[in-house]
Amino acid sequence: MAEQTLTAPKSNKTITALRRFAISITIFNIIGYTVLGFEQPYTYPFIALATAYATEILLEIIGARAQGRGVRFRGNGFKGLVEFLFPAHITGLALNMLTYVNDQVLVMMFGVVVAVGAKWVLQAPVRGRLRHYMNPSNFGITIILLVFPWASIAPPYHFTEQVDSWVGWLIVGIIIVSGTVLNALLTQRMWLIGAWLITFALQAIIRGWMFDTAIPGALGMMTGVAFVLYTNYMVTDPGTTPSKPASQILFGSGVALAYGFFMVVHVAYGLFLATALVCLIRGMFLWGLHFSKKATEKWEAEQAKSAEITALPKPAEKPETGAVAA
């Protein structure tokens, strides 16, 4: 097992990115319920936030006691508490915004608890520190869809249900610009976005060529608000995606290819399942690297010890008893 170490304090760039993510999704929810036509009950965002906050704080207290450290939301006043809750805030609002569970509010709350709790359970060693590898919001949504087959994702039309067509395009443009700036300057996930978009377009064309899928329809998905939101604010989650350009390309391309596979075998909600699958594969890969490194270190230590024993000088031979000196 990887050694449990304290989570390093978040850098200013990370805090800034989380703050802007939180502000963006909050504003979008306010506009969504008042203007765009979000279909979930008005109370659900508040319930989702309360559930996410409570779960995050409770698990932090439990984790701090288990690891013998102080809780991370103390020591910097109210500002520290707010910054600590940014991830939970984003997770709660995103999960509620992207799922539709009718009047079964407990199912939504269940998804929020799973999403936040997964960060504490599904972890892998990254540079000597345990980090979560499943995208929280996406994982919570995926579990809801698998455990409750009657539940569904929020209908894509509800993002622009009550506005004119040009306003819908304006919304897409605003999300693209704001998301691109955020990912280019703060999260630095543009390699991932580029690989994801290019591979998504390629798999749509290949599905049309090999399986008679309507190519304009498959490509048209890329123009929707839901797709643009997913591209800029979910698949690029900096906490569960690699930072190196080559690894980002593999991750983004992998999600697109997995989505294409799910579409070919007629599995619904392929976008969320593909993301969960690639995150899981990455987590298993990180554990594989960890065990491989430990095995290599053990072998090198054994080899060094063996070399030391071999290099020790042999004891001088004692003269035979009773021998006559020359």
Stockholm file with secondary structure:
# STOCKHOLM 1.0

chainA/1-326         MAEQTLTAPKSNKTITALRRFAISITIFNIIGYTVLGFEQPYTYPFIALATAYATEILLEIIGARAQGRGVRFRGNGFKGLVEFLFPAHITGLALNMLTYVNDQVLVMMFGVVVAVGAKWVLQAPVRGRLRHYMNPSNFGITIILLVFPWASIAPPYHFTEQVDSWVGWLIVGIIIVSGTVLNALLTQRMWLIGAWLITFALQAIIRGWMFDTAIPGALGMMTGVAFVLYTNYMVTDPGTTPSKPASQILFGSGVALAYGFFMVVHVAYGLFLATALVCLIRGMFLWGLHFSKKATEKWEAEQAKSAEITALPKPAEKPETGAVAA
#=GR chainA/1-326 SS CCCCCCCCCCCHHHHHHHHHHHHHHHHHHHHIIIIICCCSCTTHHHHHHHHHHHHHHHHHHHHHHHHTCCCTTSSSHHHHHHHHHHHHHHHHHHHHHHEECTTCHHHHHHHHHHHHHHHHHSEEEETTEEEECSCHHHHHHHHHHHHCTTCEECCGGGGSTTSCHHHHHHHHHHHHHHHHHHIIIIICCHHHHHHHHHHHHHHHHHHHHHHCCCHHHHHHGGGSHHHHHHHHHTTTCTTSSCCSHHHHHHHHHHHHHHHHHHHHTTCSSHHHHHHHHHHHHHHHHHHHHHHHHHHHHHHHHHHHHHHHHHHSCCCCCCCCTTCCCC
#=GC SS_cons         CCCCCCCCCCCHHHHHHHHHHHHHHHHHHHHIIIIICCCSCTTHHHHHHHHHHHHHHHHHHHHHHHHTCCCTTSSSHHHHHHHHHHHHHHHHHHHHHHEECTTCHHHHHHHHHHHHHHHHHSEEEETTEEEECSCHHHHHHHHHHHHCTTCEECCGGGGSTTSCHHHHHHHHHHHHHHHHHHIIIIICCHHHHHHHHHHHHHHHHHHHHHHCCCHHHHHHGGGSHHHHHHHHHTTTCTTSSCCSHHHHHHHHHHHHHHHHHHHHTTCSSHHHHHHHHHHHHHHHHHHHHHHHHHHHHHHHHHHHHHHHHHHSCCCCCCCCTTCCCC
//
